Amino acid sequence: MSKTQKTLIIAIIIVMVTLICILSIYLTLRRKGFGSEEVYEYIEEIKPEERIAIVDIRNHYYIVQSCINKFYTYNDIISNIKEYYGGEDEEVIKEATSENAAIIYNLLDEEYIKSREITKGNLLTKIGKVNGSIVDINNMYVSEKSTNISVYIVNGTLRDKKSNNISSFKMIVKLDFANETFSIIPDDYVDEIYPNVEIGGNINIEVPENIKINKNNKYLFKVVSDDTYIMDLFNKLKEELLYNTKEIYNDLNQDYKNSKFASEEEFDKYVKNKYANLKNINAESYKETKKEDYTQYIIIDSEGNYYIFREIAPMQYSLILDTYTIDIPEFVDRYNKSKAQEKVILNLNKFMLAINDKDYKTAYNMLADSFKKNNFQTIGEFEKYMKNNFFDKNKFDYKYFGDEAGTYYTYKVDISDQEEKIRQTITKNFIILLGEGTEFEISFNIK
């Protein structure tokens, strides 16, 4: 047998062994249910995730929000039909009311329509009217009921644009991702079928194979950019600072809340003092940082105020309203890397920010105990002194880093009016004690 023949026989044997192995693996997989027919059967048995969870997809959050806004917009039109259409022509008003009622009817869920025996003719007697409301979503949850239908449970508040009265709402929105359609169940029925949301639980609610398309129930899918999201995040906060501080108080970071506010009433007073010009304030810049358990957004407004959002899901966050009350990780990292002079400046900046915010309680707590005992035995005495001897908005100019005595440091500081309304400079000698970690104490000459 020639060398060429031997080589050919060896090659044939290798090919046959390889084919036998492939066939063996295929037959094994078929027996375990992974053959062609079994694959489809296996996929069909996989059920979507029905457990209730916080909505964590930004674009889905925005879709649901737009559906809710659409419902309340047309409800508002009906509630104020004469204002929207003008005049007193009864036929025009009647026709406009009928047309808008038909739109709302097309947004409602079939289950809700059947349970309430709603028709286009009796709809206005069946659902509650809303008068010119601004929607503010507090929480949004989701349950994936089928491969293309998800159920969203939403609660939030409505602000009457005329009276600024706040009322709460609950709503269920069903989304059909295949047809890009939706249906809505208003809050009176939501309380009956699902009064309390339990994360990880299940919602016993009917879902159709699909949500049929009509003239009004299509939603628009769009990708939301970071810039758009940041503006909406700030505008949501601004809305609540102006009209619904209770929601913000609930959203405050717990450590921050405990350190700064003894009560909700104290928080309300702080907001009124700090944000007197809020309607004219806009977001100027922001920084996004990914953390292990949350995404942090730091927004700076046109007045130089800081807002720190620790987001766990779209529009779900804990909030910090300044950079001096508690130490955020970025500050601690910078502080630990700093030399004594920079640490002193960082601490004096905290003091400046606190008095500029009229947060005399926090500023008072930065003072050395002996200094308080000798000069300001109460916060009231300290507040009076600061109002009479400092500016409304103070600017610190660090002139001379003086003597060091152990952990005590002195700094000569020129203080001027940040807004330049008063052309005058105050000079103060500050004594700063650097303690453990980021702890410190401040005292200064009071004359």
C-alpha positions in Angstrom: 0.0 0.0 0.0 1.4 3.4 -1.1 2.0 6.3 1.3 -0.8 8.3 -0.5 -3.3 5.5 0.0 -2.5 5.3 3.7 -3.0 9.0 4.1 -6.3 8.8 2.3 -7.6 6.0 4.6 -6.5 7.9 7.7 -8.4 11.0 6.5 -11.6 8.9 5.8 -11.4 7.4 9.3 -11.1 10.9 10.9 -14.1 12.1 9.0 -16.2 9.1 9.9 -15.3 9.4 13.7 -16.2 13.1 13.6 -19.6 12.4 12.0 -20.3 9.6 14.5 -19.6 12.1 17.4 -21.8 14.8 15.9 -24.7 12.3 15.4 -24.3 11.0 19.0 -24.4 14.5 20.4 -27.5 15.3 18.3 -29.4 12.2 19.5 -28.5 12.9 23.1 -29.9 16.4 22.8 -33.1 15.2 21.2 -33.6 12.8 24.1 -33.3 15.8 26.5 -35.8 17.8 24.6 -33.5 19.9 22.4 -34.4 18.5 19.0 -36.0 20.8 16.4 -39.6 20.1 17.5 -38.8 20.1 21.2 -37.0 23.5 21.0 -40.2 25.2 20.0 -42.2 23.3 22.6 -39.6 24.3 25.2 -39.7 28.0 24.3 -43.5 28.0 24.4 -43.3 26.8 28.0 -41.2 29.7 29.2 -43.5 32.2 30.9 -42.7 35.9 31.1 -41.7 37.5 34.4 -45.0 38.4 36.1 -43.6 39.5 39.4 -44.2 43.1 40.1 -41.0 45.2 39.9 -40.0 48.9 39.7 -39.9 50.1 36.1 -36.2 50.2 35.2 -36.3 51.0 31.5 -36.3 54.7 30.9 -38.1 54.6 27.5 -40.9 52.4 28.9 -41.4 54.9 31.7 -41.8 57.7 29.2 -44.3 55.7 27.1 -46.5 55.1 30.1 -46.2 58.7 31.2 -47.3 59.9 27.8 -50.4 57.6 27.9 -51.4 59.0 31.3 -50.9 62.6 30.1 -53.0 61.9 27.1 -55.9 60.6 29.2 -55.8 63.6 31.6 -55.4 66.1 28.7 -58.7 65.0 27.1 -60.4 64.8 30.5 -59.3 68.3 31.1 -60.6 69.4 27.7 -64.1 68.1 28.6 -64.0 69.6 32.1 -63.2 73.0 30.5 -64.9 72.6 27.2 -66.1 76.2 26.8 -62.6 77.5 27.4 -61.1 75.2 24.9 -63.7 75.8 22.1 -64.8 79.4 23.0 -68.2 80.9 22.9 -71.5 79.6 24.2 -72.8 77.9 21.0 -74.6 74.9 22.5 -74.3 72.8 19.3 -70.5 73.4 19.0 -70.1 72.5 22.7 -72.2 69.4 22.5 -70.4 68.1 19.4 -67.0 68.9 20.9 -67.9 67.2 24.2 -69.1 64.1 22.3 -65.9 64.0 20.2 -63.6 64.2 23.2 -65.6 61.7 25.2 -65.2 59.3 22.3 -61.4 59.8 22.4 -61.4 59.0 26.2 -63.6 56.0 25.6 -61.0 54.7 23.0 -58.3 54.9 25.7 -60.1 52.9 28.3 -59.5 49.2 28.9 -62.1 46.7 27.8 -62.2 45.1 31.3 -62.9 48.5 32.9 -65.6 49.3 30.3 -67.4 46.0 30.9 -67.2 46.2 34.7 -68.6 49.8 34.7 -71.0 49.2 31.8 -69.6 52.3 30.1 -70.7 53.5 26.7 -69.8 56.6 24.8 -73.1 58.1 25.8 -72.8 57.6 29.6 -69.0 57.9 29.9 -69.1 61.4 31.4 -71.3 60.2 34.3 -69.0 57.2 34.9 -65.5 58.7 35.2 -64.3 61.5 37.4 -63.6 64.9 35.8 -60.2 66.5 36.1 -59.7 70.2 36.0 -56.6 71.5 34.2 -54.1 69.2 36.0 -50.4 68.8 35.9 -49.4 65.1 36.3 -46.6 64.2 38.7 -45.7 60.5 38.8 -44.4 59.2 42.2 -44.0 55.5 41.5 -44.3 53.2 38.5 -44.3 49.4 38.7 -44.6 46.7 36.0 -45.8 43.1 35.6 -45.0 41.3 32.3 -48.2 39.4 31.8 -47.4 37.9 28.4 -44.8 38.0 25.7 -46.1 41.3 24.3 -48.4 42.7 27.1 -47.1 44.4 30.2 -49.2 45.9 33.0 -48.0 49.1 34.7 -49.3 50.3 38.0 -48.8 54.0 38.6 -49.5 56.4 41.4 -48.9 60.1 41.6 -50.4 63.5 42.1 -52.4 65.9 40.1 -52.1 69.7 40.5 -55.0 71.9 39.5 -53.4 74.7 37.4 -55.9 77.3 38.6 -56.1 76.6 42.4 -52.8 74.6 42.8 -54.7 72.1 44.9 -53.0 68.7 45.0 -54.9 65.4 44.7 -53.6 61.8 44.3 -54.3 59.3 41.6 -53.8 55.7 40.8 -53.8 54.2 37.3 -53.2 50.9 35.5 -51.8 51.1 31.9 -51.6 48.1 29.7 -49.0 48.2 26.9 -49.0 46.0 23.8 -45.5 46.1 22.5 -46.4 44.2 19.3 -49.2 46.6 18.2 -47.7 49.7 20.0 -51.1 50.2 21.6 -52.3 50.9 25.2 -55.4 50.9 27.4 -56.1 52.6 30.7 -57.9 51.7 33.9 -58.6 54.8 36.0 -58.0 54.9 39.8 -61.5 54.1 41.1 -61.3 50.6 39.7 -57.6 50.2 40.5 -58.4 50.5 44.2 -60.9 47.7 43.9 -58.7 45.2 42.0 -55.3 46.1 43.4 -55.3 48.6 46.4 -51.7 47.9 47.4 -48.6 47.3 45.4 -46.2 44.6 46.6 -42.9 44.3 44.9 -42.3 40.7 44.0 -46.0 39.9 44.2 -48.4 39.3 41.4 -51.4 41.3 40.1 -54.5 39.3 39.2 -55.7 41.1 36.1 -57.0 40.0 32.7 -54.9 40.7 29.7 -56.0 40.1 26.1 -53.8 38.5 23.4 -53.4 41.9 22.0 -54.8 45.4 22.4 -56.7 46.3 19.3 -55.8 49.4 17.4 -58.3 52.3 17.3 -58.1 55.9 16.3 -56.6 57.1 19.6 -54.8 54.3 21.5 -51.4 54.2 19.6 -48.4 55.2 21.6 -45.2 56.7 20.2 -41.9 55.0 21.0 -38.8 57.3 21.2 -35.4 57.1 22.6 -34.9 59.6 25.5 -31.5 61.2 25.6 -29.6 61.9 28.8 -30.0 65.7 28.2 -33.8 65.4 27.9 -34.0 63.1 31.0 -31.9 65.5 33.1 -34.1 68.5 32.1 -37.2 66.4 33.0 -35.6 65.3 36.3 -35.0 69.0 37.2 -38.4 70.2 36.1 -40.1 67.5 38.1 -38.1 68.6 41.2 -38.9 72.2 40.4 -42.7 71.5 40.2 -42.6 69.8 43.6 -40.5 72.5 45.2 -43.1 75.0 44.1 -46.3 73.1 44.8 -45.8 69.8 46.5 -42.9 69.8 49.0 -44.4 66.8 50.8 -43.2 64.6 47.9 -39.7 66.0 48.0 -39.5 65.5 51.8 -40.4 61.8 51.2 -37.7 61.5 48.6 -34.9 63.0 50.7 -31.9 60.9 51.4 -32.5 59.5 54.9 -29.1 60.5 56.3 -29.4 64.0 54.8 -33.0 64.4 56.2 -31.9 63.2 59.7 -29.0 65.6 59.7 -30.7 68.7 58.4 -34.5 68.7 59.2 -36.2 68.0 62.5 -39.6 67.9 60.8 -41.5 68.4 57.6 -42.4 71.9 58.8 -38.7 72.8 59.1 -38.1 71.5 55.6 -41.0 73.7 54.2 -39.5 76.7 55.9 -36.1 75.9 54.4 -37.6 75.6 50.9 -39.4 78.9 51.1 -36.2 80.7 52.3 -33.9 79.1 49.8 -36.0 79.0 46.6 -37.7 82.3 46.6 -36.8 82.9 43.0 -37.4 79.3 41.9 -39.7 80.0 39.0 -36.8 81.8 37.2 -34.2 79.1 38.0 -33.1 76.7 35.2 -30.7 73.8 35.1 -27.3 74.9 33.8 -25.0 71.8 34.0 -24.9 68.3 35.3 -22.6 65.4 36.0 -23.5 61.7 35.8 -21.6 59.0 37.7 -22.3 55.3 37.8 -22.2 53.8 41.2 -22.6 50.2 42.3 -26.1 50.5 43.6 -27.3 53.7 41.8 -26.6 56.3 39.2 -25.8 59.7 40.6 -26.7 62.9 38.9 -25.4 66.2 40.2 -27.3 69.2 38.7 -26.3 72.8 39.2 -28.9 75.5 38.5 -28.5 79.0 37.3 -28.3 80.3 40.9 -25.4 77.9 41.7 -27.5 75.5 43.8 -26.6 71.8 43.8 -29.1 69.0 43.5 -27.8 65.4 44.0 -30.0 62.6 42.8 -29.2 59.0 43.6 -31.3 57.2 41.1 -32.3 53.5 41.4 -34.8 53.6 38.5 -36.2 56.2 36.2 -37.5 59.1 38.3 -36.9 57.0 41.5 -34.2 58.5 43.6 -33.1 59.7 47.0 -32.3 63.4 47.0 -29.7 65.7 48.6 -30.1 69.4 48.2 -26.7 70.7 49.1 -23.0 69.7 49.3 -22.2 70.7 52.9 -24.7 68.9 55.2 -23.4 65.4 54.7 -20.3 64.2 53.0 -20.8 62.6 49.6 -18.2 60.0 48.5 -16.6 62.4 46.0 -16.0 65.0 48.7 -14.5 62.4 51.1 -12.2 61.1 48.4 -10.9 64.6 47.6 -10.7 65.5 51.3 -8.6 62.5 52.2 -6.2 63.3 49.4 -5.8 67.0 50.4 -3.2 68.7 52.5 -4.1 70.7 55.6 -4.5 74.0 53.8 -7.0 72.6 51.3 -8.9 70.8 54.0 -9.3 74.1 55.8 -10.6 75.8 52.7 -13.0 72.9 52.0 -14.5 73.3 55.5 -14.7 77.1 55.3 -16.6 76.6 52.0 -19.1 74.4 53.8 -19.6 77.2 56.3 -20.0 79.8 53.5 -22.6 77.7 51.6 -24.6 77.1 54.8 -24.9 80.8 55.7 -25.6 81.7 52.1 -28.5 79.2 52.2 -29.7 80.8 55.5 -29.2 77.4 57.0 -28.1 78.8 60.3 -28.8 75.6 62.2 -26.2 73.6 60.1 -23.7 76.5 60.2 -24.2 76.8 64.0 -23.3 73.1 64.4 -20.0 73.7 62.6 -18.9 76.1 65.4 -16.6 75.1 68.2 -18.5 74.4 71.5 -16.4 76.9 73.5 -16.9 79.5 70.8 -20.7 79.0 71.0 -20.7 79.1 74.7 -18.8 82.4 74.9 -20.6 84.2 72.0 -23.8 82.5 70.8 -25.5 80.3 73.3 -28.5 79.9 71.0 -29.0 79.5 67.2 -31.2 82.6 67.4 -28.3 84.7 68.7 -26.0 83.3 66.0 -28.6 84.0 63.2 -29.1 87.6 64.4 -25.4 88.2 64.3 -24.9 86.7 60.8 -27.8 88.8 59.4 -26.3 92.0 60.9 -22.7 91.4 60.1 -22.4 89.3 57.0 -24.0 89.7 53.5 -27.0 88.0 52.0 -24.8 86.1 49.6 -21.2 85.9 50.8 -18.0 85.4 48.8 -14.9 84.1 50.6 -11.5 85.3 49.4 -8.8 83.3 51.1 -5.9 85.7 51.7 -3.4 84.2 54.2 -3.0 80.7 55.6 -1.5 81.4 59.0 -0.1 79.6 62.0 -0.5 75.9 62.8 -0.8 74.7 66.4 -1.2 71.0 66.4 -4.5 70.4 64.6 -5.5 74.0 64.8 -5.1 76.3 61.8 -5.8 80.0 61.1 -6.9 81.6 57.9 -7.4 85.3 57.1 -10.4 85.6 54.8 -11.8 88.7 53.0 -15.6 88.4 52.7 -17.5 90.4 50.1 -21.0 90.6 48.6 -21.3 87.8 46.1 -24.0 89.8 44.2 -22.0 93.0 44.4 -24.9 95.0 45.8 -22.8 96.3 48.7 -19.3 97.4 47.8 -17.7 96.6 51.1 -15.2 93.9 52.4 -15.2 92.3 55.8 -12.0 90.6 57.1 -12.3 87.7 59.5 -9.7 85.5 61.1 -11.0 81.9 61.2 -9.6 79.2 63.5 -10.3 75.7 62.3 -9.7 72.5 64.2 -9.3 69.5 62.0 -10.7 66.4 63.7 -11.0 62.7 62.8 -12.0 61.9 59.3 -13.9 65.0 57.9 -14.8 66.4 61.3 -13.9 70.0 62.0 -14.8 73.0 64.3 -14.8 76.7 63.4 -14.4 79.9 65.4 -13.7 83.5 64.3 -13.3 87.0 65.6 -16.8 88.6 66.0 -15.7 92.2 65.9 
